[in-house]
Amino acid sequence: MKSEKIKITVDIYGQQYTIVGSESTSHIRYVANQIDEKMREIQQANRMLDTTNVAVLTAVNIMHENVLLQEQLEVLERKLALLEG
Amino acid sequence: MKSEKIKITVDIYGQQYTIVGSESTSHIRYVANQIDEKMREIQQANRMLDTTNVAVLTAVNIMHENVLLQEQLEVLERKLALLEG
């Protein structure tokens, strides 16, 4: 099976973005929707922020979650290695 | 032990951001540095993008990784449940 590139236009925080990737359309739409929601949450909590600041702080929040997920993954991998070892 | 709020100023993509959280200073600096690097990577690859677009696409990339990490985590959790069950 050949992995085909998908090009899809999504709306994030009132602006259109063209995303190119090999993921499914539904995955890309889900990711875009999550970003849109998080940007609106951050803007609601800090009404003085401009769009760039909102976007950077959104990225910071998601990266923070990313680091926590990576840590959880390492814990589970160690556990599994012990059980399977 | 009381969890204290930490307030730290970081530099991301040439701009200063004050981040407030209960995480360690090193964690916040690490996260900020990751965002700065990713924004520069995306800007290098798409020189026409303005800073807001760079930040939004950075957030999209990290959220994409998050979804994959969550999927990996679920797989490992199911494996562990089987082994421990």
Backbone of each chain as nested JSON, in Angstrom:
{
  "chains": [
    {"id": "A", "residues": [
      {"number": 1, "name": "MET", "atoms": {"N": [0.841, -1.2, 0.0], "CA": [0.0, 0.0, 0.0], "C": [0.878, 1.251, 0.0]}},
      {"number": 2, "name": "LYS", "atoms": {"N": [0.545, 2.158, -0.892], "CA": [1.34, 3.367, -1.022], "C": [0.793, 4.436, -0.07]}},
      {"number": 3, "name": "SER", "atoms": {"N": [1.707, 5.127, 0.63], "CA": [1.231, 6.19, 1.505], "C": [1.131, 7.48, 0.701]}},
      {"number": 4, "name": "GLU", "atoms": {"N": [-0.098, 7.966, 0.544], "CA": [-0.3, 9.153, -0.285], "C": [-0.36, 10.421, 0.555]}},
      {"number": 5, "name": "LYS", "atoms": {"N": [0.148, 11.492, -0.008], "CA": [0.09, 12.79, 0.677], "C": [-1.319, 13.365, 0.55]}},
      {"number": 6, "name": "ILE", "atoms": {"N": [-1.816, 13.857, 1.664], "CA": [-3.131, 14.487, 1.668], "C": [-2.952, 15.976, 1.898]}},
      {"number": 7, "name": "LYS", "atoms": {"N": [-3.712, 16.774, 1.157], "CA": [-3.644, 18.219, 1.306], "C": [-5.021, 18.667, 1.751]}},
      {"number": 8, "name": "ILE", "atoms": {"N": [-5.078, 19.336, 2.876], "CA": [-6.391, 19.693, 3.4], "C": [-6.338, 21.096, 4.001]}},
      {"number": 9, "name": "THR", "atoms": {"N": [-7.406, 21.844, 3.79], "CA": [-7.479, 23.196, 4.338], "C": [-8.329, 23.186, 5.602]}},
      {"number": 10, "name": "VAL", "atoms": {"N": [-7.758, 23.699, 6.684], "CA": [-8.485, 23.735, 7.952], "C": [-8.572, 25.175, 8.447]}},
      {"number": 11, "name": "ASP", "atoms": {"N": [-9.532, 25.408, 9.318], "CA": [-9.705, 26.733, 9.893], "C": [-9.237, 26.697, 11.348]}},
      {"number": 12, "name": "ILE", "atoms": {"N": [-8.24, 27.527, 11.664], "CA": [-7.769, 27.598, 13.048], "C": [-7.791, 29.054, 13.487]}},
      {"number": 13, "name": "TYR", "atoms": {"N": [-8.588, 29.331, 14.494], "CA": [-8.652, 30.672, 15.07], "C": [-8.967, 31.71, 13.985]}},
      {"number": 14, "name": "GLY", "atoms": {"N": [-9.932, 31.346, 13.129], "CA": [-10.398, 32.286, 12.109], "C": [-9.512, 32.433, 10.893]}},
      {"number": 15, "name": "GLN", "atoms": {"N": [-8.459, 31.604, 10.811], "CA": [-7.615, 31.693, 9.622], "C": [-7.49, 30.32, 8.962]}},
      {"number": 16, "name": "GLN", "atoms": {"N": [-7.35, 30.345, 7.631], "CA": [-7.252, 29.085, 6.906], "C": [-5.8, 28.652, 6.784]}},
      {"number": 17, "name": "TYR", "atoms": {"N": [-5.569, 27.362, 7.026], "CA": [-4.231, 26.784, 6.872], "C": [-4.313, 25.554, 5.982]}},
      {"number": 18, "name": "THR", "atoms": {"N": [-3.376, 25.452, 5.06], "CA": [-3.309, 24.251, 4.242], "C": [-2.279, 23.314, 4.854]}},
      {"number": 19, "name": "ILE", "atoms": {"N": [-2.726, 22.157, 5.238], "CA": [-1.852, 21.172, 5.882], "C": [-1.599, 20.033, 4.902]}},
      {"number": 20, "name": "VAL", "atoms": {"N": [-0.334, 19.68, 4.734], "CA": [0.016, 18.563, 3.866], "C": [0.612, 17.465, 4.737]}},
      {"number": 21, "name": "GLY", "atoms": {"N": [0.117, 16.267, 4.585], "CA": [0.654, 15.183, 5.397], "C": [0.171, 13.843, 4.907]}},
      {"number": 22, "name": "SER", "atoms": {"N": [0.665, 12.795, 5.523], "CA": [0.261, 11.455, 5.1], "C": [-0.779, 10.885, 6.061]}},
      {"number": 23, "name": "GLU", "atoms": {"N": [-1.235, 11.708, 6.999], "CA": [-2.264, 11.254, 7.943], "C": [-3.641, 11.343, 7.302]}},
      {"number": 24, "name": "SER", "atoms": {"N": [-4.622, 10.714, 7.945], "CA": [-5.988, 10.752, 7.428], "C": [-6.573, 12.151, 7.595]}},
      {"number": 25, "name": "THR", "atoms": {"N": [-7.574, 12.429, 6.759], "CA": [-8.273, 13.713, 6.844], "C": [-8.849, 13.92, 8.24]}},
      {"number": 26, "name": "SER", "atoms": {"N": [-9.415, 12.861, 8.814], "CA": [-10.045, 13.02, 10.131], "C": [-9.002, 13.323, 11.214]}},
      {"number": 27, "name": "HIS", "atoms": {"N": [-7.816, 12.726, 11.092], "CA": [-6.744, 13.017, 12.049], "C": [-6.34, 14.494, 11.96]}},
      {"number": 28, "name": "ILE", "atoms": {"N": [-6.16, 14.973, 10.747], "CA": [-5.726, 16.369, 10.563], "C": [-6.805, 17.325, 11.083]}},
      {"number": 29, "name": "ARG", "atoms": {"N": [-8.073, 17.008, 10.767], "CA": [-9.171, 17.862, 11.262], "C": [-9.242, 17.848, 12.782]}},
      {"number": 30, "name": "TYR", "atoms": {"N": [-9.018, 16.693, 13.384], "CA": [-9.043, 16.58, 14.842], "C": [-7.947, 17.44, 15.468]}},
      {"number": 31, "name": "VAL", "atoms": {"N": [-6.735, 17.327, 14.925], "CA": [-5.598, 18.098, 15.435], "C": [-5.885, 19.601, 15.3]}},
      {"number": 32, "name": "ALA", "atoms": {"N": [-6.369, 20.011, 14.134], "CA": [-6.656, 21.437, 13.9], "C": [-7.711, 21.934, 14.881]}},
      {"number": 33, "name": "ASN", "atoms": {"N": [-8.727, 21.109, 15.119], "CA": [-9.803, 21.476, 16.018], "C": [-9.304, 21.623, 17.461]}},
      {"number": 34, "name": "GLN", "atoms": {"N": [-8.391, 20.744, 17.858], "CA": [-7.813, 20.82, 19.198], "C": [-7.037, 22.133, 19.371]}},
      {"number": 35, "name": "ILE", "atoms": {"N": [-6.274, 22.508, 18.347], "CA": [-5.499, 23.751, 18.407], "C": [-6.441, 24.951, 18.5]}},
      {"number": 36, "name": "ASP", "atoms": {"N": [-7.467, 24.939, 17.662], "CA": [-8.443, 26.029, 17.653], "C": [-9.056, 26.194, 19.05]}},
      {"number": 37, "name": "GLU", "atoms": {"N": [-9.468, 25.085, 19.649], "CA": [-10.075, 25.135, 20.985], "C": [-9.106, 25.665, 22.031]}},
      {"number": 38, "name": "LYS", "atoms": {"N": [-7.87, 25.166, 21.999], "CA": [-6.885, 25.574, 22.997], "C": [-6.538, 27.055, 22.849]}},
      {"number": 39, "name": "MET", "atoms": {"N": [-6.451, 27.521, 21.597], "CA": [-6.151, 28.94, 21.393], "C": [-7.266, 29.801, 21.978]}},
      {"number": 40, "name": "ARG", "atoms": {"N": [-8.514, 29.377, 21.781], "CA": [-9.646, 30.152, 22.309], "C": [-9.669, 30.141, 23.839]}},
      {"number": 41, "name": "GLU", "atoms": {"N": [-9.319, 29.003, 24.424], "CA": [-9.24, 28.907, 25.89], "C": [-8.204, 29.889, 26.436]}},
      {"number": 42, "name": "ILE", "atoms": {"N": [-7.024, 29.877, 25.8], "CA": [-5.932, 30.738, 26.271], "C": [-6.283, 32.211, 26.065]}},
      {"number": 43, "name": "GLN", "atoms": {"N": [-6.946, 32.503, 24.97], "CA": [-7.345, 33.885, 24.719], "C": [-8.395, 34.352, 25.732]}},
      {"number": 44, "name": "GLN", "atoms": {"N": [-9.308, 33.452, 26.081], "CA": [-10.342, 33.79, 27.076], "C": [-9.718, 34.129, 28.424]}},
      {"number": 45, "name": "ALA", "atoms": {"N": [-8.643, 33.412, 28.75], "CA": [-8.01, 33.587, 30.054], "C": [-7.061, 34.792, 30.076]}},
      {"number": 46, "name": "ASN", "atoms": {"N": [-6.639, 35.24, 28.898], "CA": [-5.676, 36.357, 28.814], "C": [-6.07, 37.267, 27.655]}},
      {"number": 47, "name": "ARG", "atoms": {"N": [-7.035, 38.115, 27.902], "CA": [-7.628, 38.873, 26.803], "C": [-6.719, 39.933, 26.2]}},
      {"number": 48, "name": "MET", "atoms": {"N": [-5.594, 40.194, 26.883], "CA": [-4.671, 41.197, 26.368], "C": [-3.721, 40.642, 25.304]}},
      {"number": 49, "name": "LEU", "atoms": {"N": [-3.688, 39.325, 25.17], "CA": [-2.707, 38.713, 24.258], "C": [-3.095, 38.895, 22.793]}},
      {"number": 50, "name": "ASP", "atoms": {"N": [-2.079, 39.149, 21.959], "CA": [-2.366, 39.164, 20.515], "C": [-2.295, 37.727, 19.981]}},
      {"number": 51, "name": "THR", "atoms": {"N": [-2.672, 37.57, 18.711], "CA": [-2.801, 36.221, 18.15], "C": [-1.485, 35.446, 18.185]}},
      {"number": 52, "name": "THR", "atoms": {"N": [-0.364, 36.138, 17.902], "CA": [0.931, 35.447, 17.929], "C": [1.215, 34.904, 19.325]}},
      {"number": 53, "name": "ASN", "atoms": {"N": [0.998, 35.748, 20.346], "CA": [1.236, 35.306, 21.72], "C": [0.326, 34.134, 22.095]}},
      {"number": 54, "name": "VAL", "atoms": {"N": [-0.943, 34.223, 21.676], "CA": [-1.882, 33.129, 21.946], "C": [-1.365, 31.833, 21.311]}},
      {"number": 55, "name": "ALA", "atoms": {"N": [-0.898, 31.936, 20.079], "CA": [-0.42, 30.737, 19.369], "C": [0.835, 30.17, 20.02]}},
      {"number": 56, "name": "VAL", "atoms": {"N": [1.783, 31.053, 20.418], "CA": [3.021, 30.572, 21.057], "C": [2.692, 29.913, 22.395]}},
      {"number": 57, "name": "LEU", "atoms": {"N": [1.819, 30.534, 23.188], "CA": [1.479, 29.949, 24.495], "C": [0.691, 28.643, 24.34]}},
      {"number": 58, "name": "THR", "atoms": {"N": [-0.087, 28.543, 23.278], "CA": [-0.769, 27.275, 22.972], "C": [0.271, 26.192, 22.698]}},
      {"number": 59, "name": "ALA", "atoms": {"N": [1.265, 26.541, 21.876], "CA": [2.336, 25.581, 21.572], "C": [3.071, 25.167, 22.844]}},
      {"number": 60, "name": "VAL", "atoms": {"N": [3.328, 26.127, 23.739], "CA": [4.01, 25.835, 25.007], "C": [3.182, 24.836, 25.831]}},
      {"number": 61, "name": "ASN", "atoms": {"N": [1.864, 25.079, 25.922], "CA": [0.993, 24.18, 26.674], "C": [0.999, 22.765, 26.112]}},
      {"number": 62, "name": "ILE", "atoms": {"N": [0.944, 22.667, 24.798], "CA": [0.878, 21.346, 24.177], "C": [2.22, 20.626, 24.339]}},
      {"number": 63, "name": "MET", "atoms": {"N": [3.318, 21.379, 24.225], "CA": [4.64, 20.77, 24.416], "C": [4.812, 20.289, 25.863]}},
      {"number": 64, "name": "HIS", "atoms": {"N": [4.266, 21.043, 26.795], "CA": [4.29, 20.618, 28.195], "C": [3.589, 19.255, 28.338]}},
      {"number": 65, "name": "GLU", "atoms": {"N": [2.41, 19.126, 27.73], "CA": [1.679, 17.851, 27.755], "C": [2.488, 16.749, 27.082]}},
      {"number": 66, "name": "ASN", "atoms": {"N": [3.15, 17.133, 25.996], "CA": [3.98, 16.194, 25.239], "C": [5.079, 15.588, 26.121]}},
      {"number": 67, "name": "VAL", "atoms": {"N": [5.756, 16.448, 26.893], "CA": [6.836, 15.987, 27.765], "C": [6.268, 15.028, 28.828]}},
      {"number": 68, "name": "LEU", "atoms": {"N": [5.087, 15.373, 29.383], "CA": [4.468, 14.492, 30.376], "C": [4.087, 13.136, 29.762]}},
      {"number": 69, "name": "LEU", "atoms": {"N": [3.565, 13.168, 28.534], "CA": [3.198, 11.922, 27.854], "C": [4.426, 11.055, 27.612]}},
      {"number": 70, "name": "GLN", "atoms": {"N": [5.533, 11.706, 27.207], "CA": [6.777, 10.956, 26.971], "C": [7.264, 10.297, 28.263]}},
      {"number": 71, "name": "GLU", "atoms": {"N": [7.121, 11.026, 29.377], "CA": [7.54, 10.466, 30.664], "C": [6.682, 9.251, 31.039]}},
      {"number": 72, "name": "GLN", "atoms": {"N": [5.353, 9.383, 30.835], "CA": [4.45, 8.259, 31.126], "C": [4.789, 7.046, 30.276]}},
      {"number": 73, "name": "LEU", "atoms": {"N": [5.108, 7.323, 29.003], "CA": [5.451, 6.259, 28.065], "C": [6.706, 5.519, 28.529]}},
      {"number": 74, "name": "GLU", "atoms": {"N": [7.698, 6.271, 28.996], "CA": [8.943, 5.643, 29.475], "C": [8.688, 4.767, 30.696]}},
      {"number": 75, "name": "VAL", "atoms": {"N": [7.81, 5.252, 31.593], "CA": [7.483, 4.468, 32.79], "C": [6.853, 3.133, 32.378]}},
      {"number": 76, "name": "LEU", "atoms": {"N": [5.874, 3.219, 31.459], "CA": [5.194, 1.994, 31.021], "C": [6.14, 1.055, 30.282]}},
      {"number": 77, "name": "GLU", "atoms": {"N": [7.047, 1.627, 29.492], "CA": [8.012, 0.795, 28.755], "C": [8.922, 0.046, 29.72]}},
      {"number": 78, "name": "ARG", "atoms": {"N": [9.331, 0.732, 30.785], "CA": [10.181, 0.064, 31.787], "C": [9.408, -1.053, 32.5]}},
      {"number": 79, "name": "LYS", "atoms": {"N": [8.168, -0.767, 32.846], "CA": [7.309, -1.759, 33.5], "C": [7.156, -3.006, 32.63]}},
      {"number": 80, "name": "LEU", "atoms": {"N": [6.853, -2.757, 31.34], "CA": [6.663, -3.862, 30.395], "C": [7.932, -4.674, 30.242]}},
      {"number": 81, "name": "ALA", "atoms": {"N": [9.069, -3.982, 30.172], "CA": [10.352, -4.666, 30.011], "C": [10.603, -5.582, 31.201]}},
      {"number": 82, "name": "LEU", "atoms": {"N": [10.246, -5.132, 32.397], "CA": [10.417, -5.945, 33.601], "C": [9.507, -7.176, 33.567]}},
      {"number": 83, "name": "LEU", "atoms": {"N": [8.237, -6.975, 33.173], "CA": [7.271, -8.071, 33.14], "C": [7.594, -9.094, 32.055]}},
      {"number": 84, "name": "GLU", "atoms": {"N": [8.095, -8.578, 30.928], "CA": [8.366, -9.472, 29.799], "C": [9.752, -10.095, 29.89]}},
      {"number": 85, "name": "GLY", "atoms": {"N": [10.626, -9.392, 30.66], "CA": [12.043, -9.737, 30.755], "C": [12.256, -11.154, 31.228]}}
    ]},
    {"id": "B", "residues": [
      {"number": 1, "name": "MET", "atoms": {"N": [4.075, 18.718, 51.469], "CA": [4.853, 19.671, 50.67], "C": [3.899, 20.532, 49.856]}},
      {"number": 2, "name": "LYS", "atoms": {"N": [4.123, 21.806, 49.906], "CA": [3.249, 22.725, 49.192], "C": [3.772, 22.922, 47.771]}},
      {"number": 3, "name": "SER", "atoms": {"N": [2.853, 22.885, 46.796], "CA": [3.305, 23.128, 45.424], "C": [3.276, 24.631, 45.174]}},
      {"number": 4, "name": "GLU", "atoms": {"N": [4.44, 25.198, 44.942], "CA": [4.531, 26.645, 44.772], "C": [4.512, 27.02, 43.291]}},
      {"number": 5, "name": "LYS", "atoms": {"N": [3.903, 28.147, 43.022], "CA": [3.865, 28.65, 41.65], "C": [5.211, 29.275, 41.316]}},
      {"number": 6, "name": "ILE", "atoms": {"N": [5.702, 28.953, 40.145], "CA": [6.959, 29.531, 39.681], "C": [6.647, 30.478, 38.529]}},
      {"number": 7, "name": "LYS", "atoms": {"N": [7.3, 31.623, 38.546], "CA": [7.1, 32.599, 37.477], "C": [8.453, 32.765, 36.802]}},
      {"number": 8, "name": "ILE", "atoms": {"N": [8.507, 32.517, 35.522], "CA": [9.793, 32.556, 34.84], "C": [9.635, 33.204, 33.46]}},
      {"number": 9, "name": "THR", "atoms": {"N": [10.619, 34.009, 33.094], "CA": [10.582, 34.655, 31.784], "C": [11.483, 33.893, 30.824]}},
      {"number": 10, "name": "VAL", "atoms": {"N": [10.919, 33.503, 29.692], "CA": [11.693, 32.771, 28.692], "C": [11.662, 33.524, 27.373]}},
      {"number": 11, "name": "ASP", "atoms": {"N": [12.628, 33.219, 26.522], "CA": [12.692, 33.836, 25.204], "C": [12.283, 32.801, 24.153]}},
      {"number": 12, "name": "ILE", "atoms": {"N": [11.235, 33.117, 23.412], "CA": [10.803, 32.205, 22.336], "C": [10.708, 33.001, 21.049]}},
      {"number": 13, "name": "TYR", "atoms": {"N": [11.509, 32.622, 20.083], "CA": [11.453, 33.231, 18.755], "C": [11.633, 34.753, 18.851]}},
      {"number": 14, "name": "GLY", "atoms": {"N": [12.573, 35.141, 19.72], "CA": [12.93, 36.561, 19.832], "C": [11.991, 37.399, 20.687]}},
      {"number": 15, "name": "GLN", "atoms": {"N": [11.025, 36.735, 21.331], "CA": [10.133, 37.509, 22.187], "C": [10.102, 36.917, 23.597]}},
      {"number": 16, "name": "GLN", "atoms": {"N": [9.932, 37.786, 24.591], "CA": [9.928, 37.324, 25.975], "C": [8.508, 36.951, 26.4]}},
      {"number": 17, "name": "TYR", "atoms": {"N": [8.409, 35.801, 27.074], "CA": [7.128, 35.351, 27.609], "C": [7.289, 35.039, 29.087]}},
      {"number": 18, "name": "THR", "atoms": {"N": [6.334, 35.476, 29.883], "CA": [6.342, 35.112, 31.291], "C": [5.421, 33.914, 31.476]}},
      {"number": 19, "name": "ILE", "atoms": {"N": [6.001, 32.844, 31.951], "CA": [5.245, 31.597, 32.131], "C": [5.054, 31.373, 33.629]}},
      {"number": 20, "name": "VAL", "atoms": {"N": [3.822, 31.095, 34.024], "CA": [3.542, 30.809, 35.426], "C": [3.077, 29.354, 35.526]}},
      {"number": 21, "name": "GLY", "atoms": {"N": [3.688, 28.606, 36.43], "CA": [3.284, 27.212, 36.56], "C": [3.867, 26.589, 37.802]}},
      {"number": 22, "name": "SER", "atoms": {"N": [3.475, 25.331, 38.026], "CA": [4.002, 24.663, 39.211], "C": [5.145, 23.714, 38.843]}},
      {"number": 23, "name": "GLU", "atoms": {"N": [5.542, 23.746, 37.586], "CA": [6.643, 22.899, 37.136], "C": [7.985, 23.513, 37.525]}},
      {"number": 24, "name": "SER", "atoms": {"N": [9.034, 22.714, 37.426], "CA": [10.375, 23.218, 37.735], "C": [10.832, 24.206, 36.668]}},
      {"number": 25, "name": "THR", "atoms": {"N": [11.775, 25.067, 37.088], "CA": [12.342, 26.038, 36.155], "C": [12.956, 25.32, 34.955]}},
      {"number": 26, "name": "SER", "atoms": {"N": [13.652, 24.21, 35.211], "CA": [14.323, 23.514, 34.107], "C": [13.304, 22.929, 33.124]}},
      {"number": 27, "name": "HIS", "atoms": {"N": [12.17, 22.444, 33.64], "CA": [11.126, 21.917, 32.76], "C": [10.582, 23.041, 31.862]}},
      {"number": 28, "name": "ILE", "atoms": {"N": [10.287, 24.179, 32.464], "CA": [9.727, 25.296, 31.687], "C": [10.741, 25.771, 30.636]}},
      {"number": 29, "name": "ARG", "atoms": {"N": [12.012, 25.863, 31.042], "CA": [13.042, 26.275, 30.077], "C": [13.189, 25.274, 28.937]}},
      {"number": 30, "name": "TYR", "atoms": {"N": [13.096, 23.996, 29.276], "CA": [13.211, 22.948, 28.262], "C": [12.065, 23.069, 27.256]}},
      {"number": 31, "name": "VAL", "atoms": {"N": [10.836, 23.225, 27.774], "CA": [9.659, 23.343, 26.909], "C": [9.789, 24.572, 26.001]}},
      {"number": 32, "name": "ALA", "atoms": {"N": [10.172, 25.706, 26.584], "CA": [10.312, 26.946, 25.811], "C": [11.361, 26.77, 24.721]}},
      {"number": 33, "name": "ASN", "atoms": {"N": [12.449, 26.097, 25.051], "CA": [13.525, 25.891, 24.095], "C": [13.082, 24.988, 22.938]}},
      {"number": 34, "name": "GLN", "atoms": {"N": [12.272, 23.981, 23.268], "CA": [11.75, 23.088, 22.227], "C": [10.865, 23.864, 21.247]}},
      {"number": 35, "name": "ILE", "atoms": {"N": [10.024, 24.75, 21.793], "CA": [9.129, 25.549, 20.942], "C": [9.957, 26.474, 20.053]}},
      {"number": 36, "name": "ASP", "atoms": {"N": [10.938, 27.127, 20.656], "CA": [11.805, 28.034, 19.898], "C": [12.46, 27.296, 18.733]}},
      {"number": 37, "name": "GLU", "atoms": {"N": [13.004, 26.115, 19.004], "CA": [13.665, 25.321, 17.951], "C": [12.692, 24.92, 16.859]}},
      {"number": 38, "name": "LYS", "atoms": {"N": [11.507, 24.443, 17.263], "CA": [10.531, 23.983, 16.274], "C": [10.03, 25.138, 15.423]}},
      {"number": 39, "name": "MET", "atoms": {"N": [9.828, 26.309, 16.048], "CA": [9.372, 27.463, 15.276], "C": [10.432, 27.833, 14.231]}},
      {"number": 40, "name": "ARG", "atoms": {"N": [11.703, 27.78, 14.618], "CA": [12.768, 28.12, 13.669], "C": [12.861, 27.105, 12.526]}},
      {"number": 41, "name": "GLU", "atoms": {"N": [12.647, 25.837, 12.862], "CA": [12.642, 24.784, 11.822], "C": [11.535, 25.048, 10.8]}},
      {"number": 42, "name": "ILE", "atoms": {"N": [10.33, 25.335, 11.328], "CA": [9.183, 25.549, 10.438], "C": [9.374, 26.809, 9.606]}},
      {"number": 43, "name": "GLN", "atoms": {"N": [9.95, 27.835, 10.218], "CA": [10.188, 29.067, 9.474], "C": [11.221, 28.854, 8.36]}},
      {"number": 44, "name": "GLN", "atoms": {"N": [12.257, 28.054, 8.662], "CA": [13.289, 27.752, 7.656], "C": [12.679, 27.049, 6.445]}},
      {"number": 45, "name": "ALA", "atoms": {"N": [11.694, 26.187, 6.717], "CA": [11.1, 25.398, 5.651], "C": [10.029, 26.172, 4.875]}},
      {"number": 46, "name": "ASN", "atoms": {"N": [9.521, 27.254, 5.479], "CA": [8.438, 28.04, 4.837], "C": [8.696, 29.519, 5.097]}},
      {"number": 47, "name": "ARG", "atoms": {"N": [9.59, 30.083, 4.332], "CA": [10.055, 31.428, 4.631], "C": [9.005, 32.522, 4.413]}},
      {"number": 48, "name": "MET", "atoms": {"N": [7.895, 32.167, 3.772], "CA": [6.85, 33.162, 3.53], "C": [5.926, 33.351, 4.732]}},
      {"number": 49, "name": "LEU", "atoms": {"N": [6.015, 32.455, 5.706], "CA": [5.07, 32.494, 6.833], "C": [5.375, 33.631, 7.804]}},
      {"number": 50, "name": "ASP", "atoms": {"N": [4.322, 34.269, 8.307], "CA": [4.541, 35.252, 9.365], "C": [4.603, 34.536, 10.723]}},
      {"number": 51, "name": "THR", "atoms": {"N": [4.931, 35.286, 11.768], "CA": [5.185, 34.655, 13.075], "C": [3.957, 33.917, 13.606]}},
      {"number": 52, "name": "THR", "atoms": {"N": [2.761, 34.496, 13.405], "CA": [1.546, 33.824, 13.886], "C": [1.379, 32.476, 13.194]}},
      {"number": 53, "name": "ASN", "atoms": {"N": [1.563, 32.469, 11.87], "CA": [1.419, 31.214, 11.132], "C": [2.456, 30.188, 11.577]}},
      {"number": 54, "name": "VAL", "atoms": {"N": [3.686, 30.65, 11.796], "CA": [4.744, 29.75, 12.267], "C": [4.333, 29.133, 13.611]}},
      {"number": 55, "name": "ALA", "atoms": {"N": [3.813, 29.967, 14.508], "CA": [3.439, 29.482, 15.841], "C": [2.268, 28.502, 15.764]}},
      {"number": 56, "name": "VAL", "atoms": {"N": [1.268, 28.817, 14.922], "CA": [0.104, 27.923, 14.796], "C": [0.543, 26.582, 14.212]}},
      {"number": 57, "name": "LEU", "atoms": {"N": [1.382, 26.608, 13.176], "CA": [1.823, 25.35, 12.562], "C": [2.732, 24.561, 13.507]}},
      {"number": 58, "name": "THR", "atoms": {"N": [3.475, 25.268, 14.355], "CA": [4.265, 24.584, 15.385], "C": [3.33, 23.85, 16.343]}},
      {"number": 59, "name": "ALA", "atoms": {"N": [2.273, 24.538, 16.768], "CA": [1.291, 23.921, 17.666], "C": [0.65, 22.701, 17.005]}},
      {"number": 60, "name": "VAL", "atoms": {"N": [0.332, 22.82, 15.717], "CA": [-0.275, 21.696, 14.975], "C": [0.677, 20.49, 14.979]}},
      {"number": 61, "name": "ASN", "atoms": {"N": [1.96, 20.746, 14.706], "CA": [2.954, 19.664, 14.694], "C": [3.064, 18.963, 16.04]}},
      {"number": 62, "name": "ILE", "atoms": {"N": [3.084, 19.748, 17.104], "CA": [3.256, 19.15, 18.425], "C": [1.996, 18.389, 18.83]}},
      {"number": 63, "name": "MET", "atoms": {"N": [0.826, 18.949, 18.468], "CA": [-0.419, 18.24, 18.793], "C": [-0.506, 16.926, 18.025]}},
      {"number": 64, "name": "HIS", "atoms": {"N": [-0.013, 16.928, 16.801], "CA": [0.044, 15.688, 16.02], "C": [0.889, 14.649, 16.774]}},
      {"number": 65, "name": "GLU", "atoms": {"N": [2.059, 15.062, 17.263], "CA": [2.917, 14.149, 18.045], "C": [2.187, 13.673, 19.302]}},
      {"number": 66, "name": "ASN", "atoms": {"N": [1.442, 14.585, 19.937], "CA": [0.704, 14.233, 21.155], "C": [-0.303, 13.117, 20.895]}},
      {"number": 67, "name": "VAL", "atoms": {"N": [-1.02, 13.24, 19.777], "CA": [-2.029, 12.226, 19.448], "C": [-1.346, 10.872, 19.251]}},
      {"number": 68, "name": "LEU", "atoms": {"N": [-0.188, 10.881, 18.568], "CA": [0.552, 9.625, 18.366], "C": [1.041, 9.059, 19.705]}},
      {"number": 69, "name": "LEU", "atoms": {"N": [1.543, 9.935, 20.582], "CA": [2.013, 9.491, 21.895], "C": [0.867, 8.877, 22.699]}},
      {"number": 70, "name": "GLN", "atoms": {"N": [-0.309, 9.529, 22.623], "CA": [-1.475, 9.01, 23.35], "C": [-1.859, 7.623, 22.835]}},
      {"number": 71, "name": "GLU", "atoms": {"N": [-1.762, 7.448, 21.515], "CA": [-2.081, 6.14, 20.933], "C": [-1.092, 5.081, 21.413]}},
      {"number": 72, "name": "GLN", "atoms": {"N": [0.203, 5.434, 21.423], "CA": [1.236, 4.498, 21.906], "C": [0.982, 4.122, 23.362]}},
      {"number": 73, "name": "LEU", "atoms": {"N": [0.598, 5.147, 24.143], "CA": [0.339, 4.956, 25.563], "C": [-0.812, 3.964, 25.763]}},
      {"number": 74, "name": "GLU", "atoms": {"N": [-1.877, 4.115, 24.961], "CA": [-3.025, 3.207, 25.062], "C": [-2.641, 1.774, 24.722]}},
      {"number": 75, "name": "VAL", "atoms": {"N": [-1.793, 1.631, 23.702], "CA": [-1.34, 0.286, 23.308], "C": [-0.59, -0.363, 24.473]}},
      {"number": 76, "name": "LEU", "atoms": {"N": [0.344, 0.395, 25.075], "CA": [1.128, -0.15, 26.184], "C": [0.255, -0.451, 27.397]}},
      {"number": 77, "name": "GLU", "atoms": {"N": [-0.738, 0.421, 27.643], "CA": [-1.637, 0.186, 28.779], "C": [-2.432, -1.11, 28.602]}},
      {"number": 78, "name": "ARG", "atoms": {"N": [-2.869, -1.353, 27.377], "CA": [-3.61, -2.595, 27.097], "C": [-2.702, -3.814, 27.275]}},
      {"number": 79, "name": "LYS", "atoms": {"N": [-1.473, -3.706, 26.782], "CA": [-0.486, -4.789, 26.914], "C": [-0.237, -5.103, 28.382]}},
      {"number": 80, "name": "LEU", "atoms": {"N": [-0.02, -4.029, 29.161], "CA": [0.249, -4.194, 30.593], "C": [-0.939, -4.834, 31.299]}},
      {"number": 81, "name": "ALA", "atoms": {"N": [-2.146, -4.389, 30.953], "CA": [-3.352, -4.928, 31.585], "C": [-3.453, -6.43, 31.318]}},
      {"number": 82, "name": "LEU", "atoms": {"N": [-3.09, -6.84, 30.098], "CA": [-3.123, -8.268, 29.75], "C": [-2.098, -9.045, 30.577]}},
      {"number": 83, "name": "LEU", "atoms": {"N": [-0.89, -8.497, 30.679], "CA": [0.194, -9.184, 31.388], "C": [-0.062, -9.251, 32.886]}},
      {"number": 84, "name": "GLU", "atoms": {"N": [-0.656, -8.175, 33.407], "CA": [-0.881, -8.106, 34.854], "C": [-2.184, -8.786, 35.264]}},
      {"number": 85, "name": "GLY", "atoms": {"N": [-3.125, -8.84, 34.249], "CA": [-4.493, -9.338, 34.509], "C": [-4.471, -10.754, 35.046]}}
    ]}
  ]
}
